[in-house]
Amino acid sequence: MKDITEIACESYKEDLRSYDNPDYVITYPKYDWKMSYVAYDAMLNELTDYHNLNQPDTDYETFGTSNNIEVINLVEKFQCFHSIFLSSKKYTKETLNRIKGKNNFYYLVR
């Protein structure tokens, strides 16, 4: 298993900044939109009752905040208390979360 917490959370925070400012240039050197989505999905599963993409249209509504700056603060708190590990399907017997796509992603939150 590989700890992707920092890359995933920092990438998600970059995405949140870009939502509010279309001229924002992503500066995080390890930015990965796929890891951003893993962080979003992990937070969605851990912090809300929304599943299977049946949530409100905006991230701040999904997480019950007033704006994306508050969601960024929530991501920072999430990062302090949780770790996200990328895993192969066969690696662990623990319950893995799966993001379906051309290449499936399996992750575990601790």
Sequence and secondary structure as in RCSB ss.txt:
>XXXX:A:sequence
MKDITEIACESYKEDLRSYDNPDYVITYPKYDWKMSYVAYDAMLNELTDYHNLNQPDTDYETFGTSNNIEVINLV
EKFQCFHSIFLSSKKYTKETLNRIKGKNNFYYLVR
>XXXX:A:secstr
 EE HHHHHHHHHHHHHHHH TT     TT  HHHHHHHHHHHHHHH S  TT S SSHHHHTT SSHHHHHHHH
HHHHHH  EEEE TTT SS  EEE SSS EEEEE 
